C-alpha cells in the first residue's frame, strides 16, 4: 500500500496539468483555413455539425455540408477520441476524420486528426485512385 501512494500522487499531478476537459462543441479552424462547427454532442456521444473546407476546386456559393460523428465519452477522459463523416453535397465524395481532442499546458484545446477522402468511380479498375 505504501508503494502505491507515491505512484497515485504522481498520476494525480500529471492529470492536474490537463484538468480542463476538452469540449468539441463550438467553432474550429484548421491551419489551412477550413471551418468546422460542432453544434451538439449528445449524451451518448453522437455529434452533429458542418464542415466547410477552404480547399475547393469550384466557384460560387458553397453550403457547408453536414457532419455526423461520435465522441468517446467516459468521464475519466478529459482528452477524448472522436470520429466524423462529411458528405460533400457538391461532389460525389465522402470524407472521414478520426482524431483526439487535446488540452495543451496553457489550457488551449487542440484537435489532432487524420482523414480519408473517397470519390466515386464508375469502374472497378479505377478504384486504385479513388481514396486520398
DSSP file (Angstrom, degrees, kcal/mol; ACC not computed):
  #  RESIDUE AA STRUCTURE BP1 BP2  ACC     N-H-->O    O-->H-N    N-H-->O    O-->H-N    TCO  KAPPA ALPHA  PHI   PSI    X-CA   Y-CA   Z-CA
    1    1 A X     >        0   0    0      0, 0.0     4,-1.2     0, 0.0     3,-0.2   0.000 360.0 360.0 360.0 -38.8    0.0    0.0    0.0
    2    2 A X  H  >  +     0   0    0      1,-0.2     4,-0.8     2,-0.2     3,-0.2   0.874 360.0  54.0 -64.5 -37.1    2.8    2.4    0.8
    3    3 A X  H  > S+     0   0    0      1,-0.2     4,-0.9     2,-0.2    -1,-0.2   0.838 105.1  54.3 -66.4 -32.8    4.4    1.8   -2.6
    4    4 A X  H  > S+     0   0    0      1,-0.2     4,-2.4    -3,-0.2    -1,-0.2   0.815  94.7  69.5 -72.5 -30.1    1.1    2.7   -4.4
    5    5 A X  H  X S+     0   0    0     -4,-1.2     4,-2.0    -3,-0.2    -1,-0.2   0.915  98.4  46.3 -59.7 -49.0    0.8    6.1   -2.7
    6    6 A X  H  X S+     0   0    0     -4,-0.8     4,-2.2     1,-0.2    -1,-0.2   0.900 112.7  52.0 -61.1 -38.1    3.7    7.8   -4.5
    7    7 A X  H  X S+     0   0    0     -4,-0.9     4,-2.4     1,-0.2    -2,-0.2   0.930 109.9  48.1 -62.3 -45.4    2.5    6.5   -7.9
    8    8 A X  H  X S+     0   0    0     -4,-2.4     4,-2.4     1,-0.2    -1,-0.2   0.857 109.9  53.2 -64.2 -35.5   -1.0    7.8   -7.3
    9    9 A X  H  X S+     0   0    0     -4,-2.0     4,-2.3    -5,-0.2    -1,-0.2   0.920 110.0  46.6 -65.7 -44.5    0.4   11.2   -6.3
   10   10 A X  H  X S+     0   0    0     -4,-2.2     4,-2.4     2,-0.2    -2,-0.2   0.918 112.6  50.5 -63.3 -43.6    2.4   11.5   -9.5
   11   11 A X  H  X S+     0   0    0     -4,-2.4     4,-2.3     1,-0.2    -2,-0.2   0.912 110.6  49.6 -61.1 -43.5   -0.5   10.4  -11.6
   12   12 A X  H  X S+     0   0    0     -4,-2.4     4,-1.8     1,-0.2    -1,-0.2   0.911 111.6  48.2 -62.3 -43.7   -2.8   13.0   -9.9
   13   13 A X  H  X S+     0   0    0     -4,-2.3     4,-0.9     2,-0.2    -1,-0.2   0.887 111.1  50.6 -66.0 -38.2   -0.2   15.7  -10.5
   14   14 A X  H >< S+     0   0    0     -4,-2.4     3,-0.5     1,-0.2     4,-0.5   0.905 112.3  46.7 -66.1 -40.7    0.2   14.8  -14.2
   15   15 A X  H >< S+     0   0    0     -4,-2.3     3,-1.0     1,-0.2    -1,-0.2   0.798 101.6  67.1 -70.5 -27.5   -3.6   14.8  -14.7
   16   16 A X  H >< S+     0   0    0     -4,-1.8     3,-1.3     1,-0.3    -1,-0.2   0.822  92.6  59.7 -62.2 -31.2   -3.8   18.1  -12.9
   17   17 A X  T << S+     0   0    0     -4,-0.9    -1,-0.3    -3,-0.5    -2,-0.2   0.760 115.0  35.9 -67.6 -23.7   -1.9   19.8  -15.7
   18   18 A X  T <  S+     0   0    0     -3,-1.0    -1,-0.3    -4,-0.5    -2,-0.2  -0.169  77.2 130.3-119.5  38.6   -4.7   18.6  -18.1
   19   19 A X    <   +     0   0    0     -3,-1.3     2,-0.3     2,-0.1    -1,-0.1   0.714  45.9  95.6 -67.1 -22.1   -7.6   19.1  -15.7
   20   20 A X  S    S-     0   0    0     -3,-0.2     2,-0.4    -4,-0.1    87,-0.1  -0.540  78.2-129.0 -71.9 131.6   -9.6   21.0  -18.3
   21   21 A X        -     0   0    0     -2,-0.3     2,-0.3    58,-0.1    58,-0.2  -0.687  20.1-120.8 -84.2 131.3  -12.0   18.8  -20.1
   22   22 A X        -     0   0    0     56,-3.3     2,-0.5    -2,-0.4    58,-0.3  -0.560  26.9-160.9 -72.4 128.8  -11.8   19.1  -23.9
   23   23 A X        -     0   0    0     -2,-0.3    86,-0.1     1,-0.1    55,-0.0  -0.958  12.8-166.6-117.7 117.0  -15.2   20.1  -25.4
   24   24 A X        +     0   0    0     -2,-0.5    14,-0.3    77,-0.1    -1,-0.1   0.730  58.1 105.5 -75.3 -21.6  -15.8   19.5  -29.1
   25   25 A X        +     0   0    0     12,-0.1     2,-0.3    14,-0.1    14,-0.2  -0.374  66.4  38.1 -64.2 132.7  -18.9   21.7  -29.2
   26   26 A X  E    S-A   38   0A   0     12,-2.3    12,-2.7    -2,-0.1     2,-0.4  -0.829  96.6 -32.8 128.8-165.5  -18.2   25.1  -31.0
   27   27 A X  E     -A   37   0A   0     -2,-0.3     2,-0.3    10,-0.2    10,-0.2  -0.782  49.7-175.7 -99.6 135.7  -16.3   26.5  -33.9
   28   28 A X  E     -A   36   0A   0      8,-3.2     8,-2.6    -2,-0.4     2,-0.4  -0.961   6.6-167.1-129.0 145.5  -12.9   25.1  -35.0
   29   29 A X  E     -A   35   0A   0     -2,-0.3     6,-0.2     6,-0.2     2,-0.1  -1.000  11.5-147.1-133.5 134.3  -10.5   26.3  -37.7
   30   30 A X    >   -     0   0    0      4,-2.0     3,-1.7    -2,-0.4    -2,-0.0  -0.378  35.5 -95.3 -95.2 178.4   -7.5   24.4  -39.1
   31   31 A X  T 3  S+     0   0    0      1,-0.3    -1,-0.1     2,-0.1    -2,-0.0   0.605 124.1  54.6 -70.4 -10.7   -4.2   25.7  -40.4
   32   32 A X  T 3  S-     0   0    0      2,-0.1    -1,-0.3    23,-0.0    -3,-0.0   0.432 121.3-104.6 -98.0  -1.9   -5.5   25.7  -44.0
   33   33 A X    <   +     0   0    0     -3,-1.7     2,-0.1     1,-0.3    -2,-0.1   0.520  69.8 146.1  93.3   6.3   -8.5   27.9  -43.1
   34   34 A X        -     0   0    0     19,-0.1    -4,-2.0    20,-0.0     2,-0.4  -0.486  37.7-141.9 -73.8 149.4  -11.2   25.2  -43.2
   35   35 A X  E     -AB  29  52A   0     17,-2.9    17,-3.6    -6,-0.2     2,-0.4  -0.947  17.5-175.9-120.7 132.8  -14.0   25.7  -40.6
   36   36 A X  E     -AB  28  51A   0     -8,-2.6    -8,-3.2    -2,-0.4     2,-0.5  -0.984   4.8-166.7-124.0 136.2  -15.9   23.1  -38.6
   37   37 A X  E     -AB  27  50A   0     13,-2.6    13,-2.1    -2,-0.4     2,-0.7  -0.987   5.6-161.0-123.3 122.7  -18.8   23.8  -36.3
   38   38 A X  E     -AB  26  49A   0    -12,-2.7   -12,-2.3    -2,-0.5    11,-0.3  -0.913   7.7-175.5 -99.8 114.0  -20.0   21.1  -33.9
   39   39 A X  E     -     0   0A   0      9,-2.1     2,-0.3    -2,-0.7    10,-0.2   0.876  62.8  -1.9 -76.5 -39.1  -23.5   22.0  -32.8
   40   40 A X  E     - B   0  48A   0      8,-1.2     8,-1.6   -14,-0.1     2,-0.5  -0.995  43.6-156.9-157.3 141.7  -24.1   19.3  -30.3
   41   41 A X  E     - B   0  47A   0     -2,-0.3     6,-0.2     6,-0.2     5,-0.1  -0.975  34.3-145.1-117.2 112.8  -22.5   16.3  -28.6
   42   42 A X    >   -     0   0    0      4,-3.2     3,-2.0    -2,-0.5    -2,-0.0  -0.154  27.8 -97.0 -74.3 169.9  -25.4   14.2  -27.2
   43   43 A X  T 3  S+     0   0    0      1,-0.3    -1,-0.1     2,-0.1    30,-0.0   0.797 125.7  50.8 -56.6 -32.1  -25.4   12.2  -24.0
   44   44 A X  T 3  S-     0   0    0      2,-0.1    -1,-0.3    28,-0.0    29,-0.1   0.448 123.7-102.6 -88.5   0.0  -24.5    9.0  -26.0
   45   45 A X  S <  S+     0   0    0     -3,-2.0    26,-1.9     1,-0.3    -2,-0.1   0.254  73.6 141.9  99.7 -11.9  -21.6   10.7  -27.8
   46   46 A X  E     - C   0  70A   0     24,-0.2    -4,-3.2    -5,-0.1     2,-0.3  -0.378  31.7-165.7 -61.9 139.8  -23.3   11.3  -31.1
   47   47 A X  E     -BC  41  69A   0     22,-2.3    22,-2.3    -6,-0.2     2,-0.3  -0.955  11.5-168.4-131.7 152.3  -22.3   14.7  -32.6
   48   48 A X  E     +BC  40  68A   0     -8,-1.6    -9,-2.1    -2,-0.3    -8,-1.2  -0.944  26.7 110.9-134.4 154.8  -23.6   16.9  -35.4
   49   49 A X  E     -BC  38  67A   0     18,-1.7    18,-2.5    -2,-0.3     2,-0.3  -0.962  52.0 -83.6 175.4-157.7  -22.3   19.9  -37.2
   50   50 A X  E     -BC  37  66A   0    -13,-2.1   -13,-2.6    -2,-0.3     2,-0.4  -0.950  20.6-154.4-137.3 157.4  -21.0   21.3  -40.5
   51   51 A X  E     -BC  36  65A   0     14,-1.8    14,-0.9    -2,-0.3     2,-0.6  -0.969   7.5-172.0-137.0 118.5  -17.5   21.3  -42.2
   52   52 A X  E     -B   35   0A   0    -17,-3.6   -17,-2.9    -2,-0.4     2,-0.2  -0.938  14.9-149.4-114.3 112.5  -16.6   24.0  -44.7
   53   53 A X        -     0   0    0     -2,-0.6   -19,-0.1   -19,-0.2   -20,-0.0  -0.525  13.7-155.7 -81.4 146.1  -13.3   23.4  -46.5
   54   54 A X  S    S+     0   0    0     -2,-0.2     2,-0.9     1,-0.1    -1,-0.1   0.539  82.8  81.0 -90.3 -10.2  -11.2   26.3  -47.7
   55   55 A X        +     0   0    0      2,-0.0     2,-0.4     0, 0.0    -1,-0.1  -0.832  64.4 146.0 -99.7  99.2   -9.6   23.9  -50.3
   56   56 A X        -     0   0    0     -2,-0.9    -2,-0.0     2,-0.1     0, 0.0  -0.986  44.0-157.5-139.5 144.8  -12.2   23.8  -53.1
   57   57 A X  S    S+     0   0    0     -2,-0.4     2,-0.2     2,-0.1    -1,-0.1   0.570  72.6  75.8 -95.8 -10.4  -12.0   23.5  -56.8
   58   58 A X        -     0   0    0      1,-0.1     2,-0.2     2,-0.0    -2,-0.1  -0.501  67.6-134.6-102.0 169.0  -15.3   25.1  -57.6
   59   59 A X        +     0   0    0     -2,-0.2    -1,-0.1     2,-0.1    -2,-0.1  -0.522  58.2  48.0-109.0-179.5  -16.6   28.6  -57.7
   60   60 A X  S    S-     0   0    0     -2,-0.2     2,-0.2     2,-0.1    -2,-0.0  -0.157  98.8 -23.8  81.9-177.2  -19.8   30.1  -56.4
   61   61 A X        -     0   0    0      1,-0.0     2,-0.5    -2,-0.0    -2,-0.1  -0.474  57.7-155.1 -71.9 134.3  -21.5   29.8  -53.0
   62   62 A X        -     0   0    0     -2,-0.2     2,-0.5    -4,-0.1    -2,-0.1  -0.954   5.7-146.6-113.2 123.5  -20.7   26.7  -51.0
   63   63 A X        -     0   0    0     -2,-0.5    26,-0.3     1,-0.1    27,-0.1  -0.774  32.6-108.7 -86.5 125.4  -23.2   25.5  -48.5
   64   64 A X        -     0   0    0     -2,-0.5   -12,-0.2   -12,-0.1    -1,-0.1  -0.333  38.0-127.9 -56.6 123.1  -21.4   23.9  -45.5
   65   65 A X  E     -C   51   0A   0    -14,-0.9   -14,-1.8     1,-0.1    23,-0.1  -0.332  28.5 -93.2 -72.9 156.2  -22.0   20.1  -45.8
   66   66 A X  E     -C   50   0A   0     21,-0.4    21,-1.3   -16,-0.2     2,-0.4  -0.312  32.9-153.8 -70.0 152.2  -23.3   18.2  -42.8
   67   67 A X  E     -CD  49  86A   0    -18,-2.5   -18,-1.7    19,-0.2     2,-0.4  -0.994  12.2-178.5-126.7 130.1  -21.0   16.4  -40.4
   68   68 A X  E     +CD  48  85A   0     17,-2.0    17,-3.0    -2,-0.4     2,-0.3  -0.995  21.8 125.6-130.0 137.3  -22.1   13.4  -38.4
   69   69 A X  E     -CD  47  84A   0    -22,-2.3   -22,-2.3    -2,-0.4     2,-0.3  -0.870  42.9-106.2-164.5-162.7  -19.9   11.6  -35.8
   70   70 A X  E     -CD  46  83A   0     13,-2.7    13,-2.2   -24,-0.3     2,-0.4  -0.997  14.0-153.6-149.7 145.0  -19.2   10.2  -32.4
   71   71 A X  E     - D   0  82A   0    -26,-1.9     2,-0.4    -2,-0.3    11,-0.2  -0.950  28.3-115.9-119.8 141.0  -17.1   11.1  -29.4
   72   72 A X        -     0   0    0      9,-2.8   -27,-0.1    -2,-0.4     8,-0.1  -0.635  34.8-168.8 -73.2 129.9  -15.8    8.7  -26.8
   73   73 A X        +     0   0    0     -2,-0.4    -1,-0.1   -29,-0.1   -28,-0.1   0.476  29.0 139.3-110.7  -1.9  -17.5    9.7  -23.5
   74   74 A X    >   -     0   0    0      1,-0.2     3,-2.0     2,-0.1    -2,-0.0  -0.149  54.6-128.9 -50.8 137.5  -16.1    8.1  -20.4
   75   75 A X  T 3  S+     0   0    0      1,-0.3    -1,-0.2     3,-0.0    -2,-0.0   0.773 104.6  62.9 -58.4 -28.7  -15.9   10.8  -17.6
   76   76 A X  T 3  S+     0   0    0      1,-0.1     2,-0.9     2,-0.1    -1,-0.3   0.602  85.2  86.5 -76.6  -8.5  -12.3   10.0  -16.9
   77   77 A X    <   +     0   0    0     -3,-2.0     3,-0.3     1,-0.2    -1,-0.1  -0.799  44.7 170.0 -96.0 103.1  -11.2   11.0  -20.4
   78   78 A X  S    S+     0   0    0     -2,-0.9   -56,-3.3     1,-0.2     2,-0.4   0.640  81.6  46.5 -80.7 -14.8  -10.5   14.8  -20.4
   79   79 A X  S    S-     0   0    0    -58,-0.2    -1,-0.2    -3,-0.1    23,-0.1  -0.702  89.6-166.9-127.5  77.1   -9.0   14.4  -23.9
   80   80 A X        -     0   0    0     -2,-0.4    21,-2.7    -3,-0.3     2,-0.2  -0.176  18.0-125.6 -75.0 156.3  -11.5   12.2  -25.8
   81   81 A X  E     + E   0 100A   0     19,-0.2    -9,-2.8    17,-0.0     2,-0.3  -0.610  36.0 172.5 -87.4 158.3  -11.1   10.5  -29.1
   82   82 A X  E     -DE  71  99A   0     17,-2.3    17,-2.5   -11,-0.2     2,-0.3  -0.962  18.7-161.8-157.7 168.2  -13.7   11.1  -31.9
   83   83 A X  E     +DE  70  98A   0    -13,-2.2   -13,-2.7    -2,-0.3     2,-0.3  -0.977  10.4 177.7-154.5 151.9  -14.6   10.5  -35.5
   84   84 A X  E     -DE  69  97A   0     13,-2.2    13,-2.9    -2,-0.3     2,-0.4  -0.992  19.4-136.2-154.9 160.9  -16.9   12.0  -38.0
   85   85 A X  E     -DE  68  96A   0    -17,-3.0   -17,-2.0    -2,-0.3     2,-0.5  -0.935  10.8-156.3-119.0 139.8  -18.0   11.8  -41.7
   86   86 A X  E     -DE  67  95A   0      9,-3.0     9,-2.5    -2,-0.4     2,-0.8  -0.980   4.8-155.5-117.9 125.4  -18.6   14.7  -44.1
   87   87 A X  E     - E   0  94A   0    -21,-1.3     2,-0.5    -2,-0.5   -21,-0.4  -0.879  15.9-144.1 -99.9 106.7  -20.9   14.2  -47.0
   88   88 A X  E > > - E   0  93A   0      5,-1.4     5,-0.6    -2,-0.8     3,-0.5  -0.601  10.8-165.7 -76.8 118.2  -19.9   16.7  -49.7
   89   89 A X  T 3 5S+     0   0    0     -2,-0.5    -1,-0.2   -26,-0.3   -25,-0.1   0.692  83.6  55.7 -79.2 -18.9  -23.0   17.9  -51.5
   90   90 A X  T 3 5S+     0   0    0    -27,-0.1     2,-0.3     3,-0.0    -1,-0.2   0.567 115.5  28.9 -91.5  -9.3  -21.2   19.5  -54.4
   91   91 A X  T < 5S-     0   0    0     -3,-0.5     2,-1.1     2,-0.2    28,-0.0  -0.896  87.2-103.2-140.6 169.3  -19.3   16.3  -55.4
   92   92 A X  T   5S+     0   0    0     -2,-0.3    28,-1.1    28,-0.1     2,-0.3  -0.391  83.3 113.2 -89.7  56.3  -19.8   12.5  -55.3
   93   93 A X  E   < -EF  88 119A   0     -2,-1.1    -5,-1.4    -5,-0.6     2,-0.3  -0.892  48.4-161.3-131.9 158.4  -17.3   12.3  -52.4
   94   94 A X  E     -EF  87 118A   0     24,-2.0    24,-3.1    -2,-0.3     2,-0.4  -0.993   9.1-159.2-134.1 139.2  -17.3   11.4  -48.7
   95   95 A X  E     -EF  86 117A   0     -9,-2.5    -9,-3.0    -2,-0.3     2,-0.4  -0.951   2.5-162.7-118.0 143.5  -14.6   12.3  -46.1
   96   96 A X  E     -EF  85 116A   0     20,-2.4    20,-2.2    -2,-0.4     2,-0.4  -0.983   6.4-170.1-123.6 139.2  -14.0   10.5  -42.8
   97   97 A X  E     -EF  84 115A   0    -13,-2.9   -13,-2.2    -2,-0.4     2,-0.3  -0.947   5.8-178.8-124.8 144.6  -11.9   12.0  -40.0
   98   98 A X  E     +EF  83 114A   0     16,-2.2    16,-2.4    -2,-0.4     2,-0.3  -0.993  24.7 118.0-139.4 145.9  -10.7   10.4  -36.8
   99   99 A X  E     -EF  82 113A   0    -17,-2.5   -17,-2.3    -2,-0.3     2,-0.3  -0.931  48.0 -94.0-174.1-163.5   -8.7   12.1  -34.0
  100  100 A X  E     -EF  81 112A   0     12,-2.0    12,-2.4    -2,-0.3     2,-0.6  -0.994  22.8-129.8-142.8 145.1   -8.3   13.2  -30.5
  101  101 A X  E     - F   0 111A   0    -21,-2.7     2,-0.3    -2,-0.3    10,-0.2  -0.865  31.6-171.0 -96.0 121.7   -9.0   16.5  -28.6
  102  102 A X  E     - F   0 110A   0      8,-3.5     8,-2.9    -2,-0.6     2,-0.5  -0.789  19.3-146.1-111.5 155.1   -6.0   17.6  -26.5
  103  103 A X  E     - F   0 109A   0     -2,-0.3     6,-0.2     6,-0.2   -81,-0.0  -0.989  23.4-147.3-116.9 119.9   -5.6   20.3  -23.9
  104  104 A X    >   -     0   0    0      4,-2.6     3,-2.0    -2,-0.5     6,-0.0  -0.144  35.2 -87.6 -79.8-178.8   -2.1   21.9  -24.0
  105  105 A X  T 3  S+     0   0    0      1,-0.3    -1,-0.1     2,-0.1    -2,-0.0   0.704 128.7  53.2 -64.6 -20.7   -0.2   23.3  -21.0
  106  106 A X  T 3  S-     0   0    0      2,-0.1    -1,-0.3     0, 0.0    -2,-0.0   0.411 121.6-105.6 -92.4   1.1   -1.9   26.7  -21.5
  107  107 A X  S <  S+     0   0    0     -3,-2.0     2,-0.3     1,-0.3    -2,-0.1   0.549  71.0 146.6  88.3   8.0   -5.4   25.2  -21.5
  108  108 A X        -     0   0    0      1,-0.0    -4,-2.6   -86,-0.0     2,-0.4  -0.634  47.1-129.2 -81.6 132.9   -5.9   25.6  -25.2
  109  109 A X  E     -F  103   0A   0     -2,-0.3     2,-0.4    -6,-0.2    -6,-0.2  -0.680  29.4-177.2 -82.5 132.0   -8.0   22.9  -26.9
  110  110 A X  E     -F  102   0A   0     -8,-2.9    -8,-3.5    -2,-0.4     2,-0.5  -0.998  16.4-148.0-134.2 131.1   -6.3   21.3  -30.0
  111  111 A X  E     -F  101   0A   0     -2,-0.4     2,-0.5   -10,-0.2   -10,-0.2  -0.870   8.6-166.7 -99.3 129.7   -7.7   18.7  -32.3
  112  112 A X  E     +F  100   0A   0    -12,-2.4   -12,-2.0    -2,-0.5     2,-0.3  -0.975  22.7 168.1-113.6 120.6   -5.3   16.3  -34.0
  113  113 A X  E     -F   99   0A   0     -2,-0.5     2,-0.3   -14,-0.2   -14,-0.2  -0.869  30.9-154.5-132.8 162.0   -6.9   14.4  -36.8
  114  114 A X  E     -F   98   0A   0    -16,-2.4   -16,-2.2    -2,-0.3     2,-0.3  -0.940  25.0-166.9-125.4 152.0   -6.2   12.1  -39.8
  115  115 A X  E     -F   97   0A   0     -2,-0.3     2,-0.4   -18,-0.2   -18,-0.2  -0.966  18.6-156.2-142.8 158.8   -8.6   11.9  -42.7
  116  116 A X  E     -F   96   0A   0    -20,-2.2   -20,-2.4    -2,-0.3     2,-0.5  -0.987  10.7-157.3-129.2 142.2   -9.5    9.9  -45.8
  117  117 A X  E     -F   95   0A   0     -2,-0.4    15,-2.8   -22,-0.2     2,-0.5  -0.986   8.7-166.2-122.2 126.4  -11.4   11.3  -48.9
  118  118 A X  E     -FG  94 131A   0    -24,-3.1   -24,-2.0    -2,-0.5     2,-0.2  -0.958   0.4-165.4-120.2 123.9  -13.2    8.9  -51.2
  119  119 A X  E     -F   93   0A   0     11,-2.7     2,-0.3    -2,-0.5   -26,-0.2  -0.675  29.6-102.0-100.3 160.7  -14.5    9.9  -54.6
  120  120 A X        -     0   0    0    -28,-1.1     2,-0.4    -2,-0.2   -28,-0.1  -0.600  35.2-169.1 -80.8 138.9  -17.0    7.9  -56.7
  121  121 A X        -     0   0    0     -2,-0.3     6,-0.1     1,-0.1     3,-0.0  -0.981  20.2-154.3-127.1 143.6  -15.7    5.7  -59.5
  122  122 A X  S    S+     0   0    0     -2,-0.4     2,-0.4     1,-0.1    -1,-0.1   0.681  80.9  54.3 -85.9 -19.6  -17.8    4.1  -62.2
  123  123 A X  S >  S-     0   0    0      1,-0.1     3,-1.6     0, 0.0     4,-0.3  -0.951  70.6-140.9-123.8 135.7  -15.2    1.3  -62.9
  124  124 A X  G >  S+     0   0    0     -2,-0.4     3,-1.6     1,-0.3     4,-0.3   0.838 104.0  64.0 -55.9 -35.3  -13.6   -1.2  -60.6
  125  125 A X  G 3  S+     0   0    0      1,-0.3     3,-0.4     2,-0.1    -1,-0.3   0.714  99.6  53.1 -64.8 -20.8  -10.4   -0.7  -62.5
  126  126 A X  G X  S+     0   0    0     -3,-1.6     3,-1.6     1,-0.2    -1,-0.3   0.424  78.5  98.8 -93.6   0.0  -10.3    2.9  -61.4
  127  127 A X  G X   +     0   0    0     -3,-1.6     3,-2.0    -4,-0.3     4,-0.4   0.801  65.6  74.6 -58.5 -31.3  -10.6    2.2  -57.7
  128  128 A X  G 3  S+     0   0    0     -3,-0.4    -1,-0.3     1,-0.3     3,-0.2   0.748 103.5  38.0 -55.6 -25.9   -6.9    2.5  -57.1
  129  129 A X  G <  S+     0   0    0     -3,-1.6    -1,-0.3     1,-0.1    -2,-0.2   0.264  92.7  88.6-112.2  11.0   -7.1    6.2  -57.3
  130  130 A X  S <  S+     0   0    0     -3,-2.0   -11,-2.7    -4,-0.1     2,-0.5   0.658  78.3  64.0 -87.5 -17.1  -10.4    6.9  -55.6
  131  131 A X  B      G  118   0A   0     -4,-0.4   -13,-0.2   -13,-0.2    -1,-0.1  -0.935 360.0 360.0-116.0 126.7   -9.1    7.3  -52.0
  132  132 A X              0   0    0    -15,-2.8   -14,-0.1    -2,-0.5    -1,-0.1   0.326 360.0 360.0-113.5 360.0   -6.8   10.0  -50.9
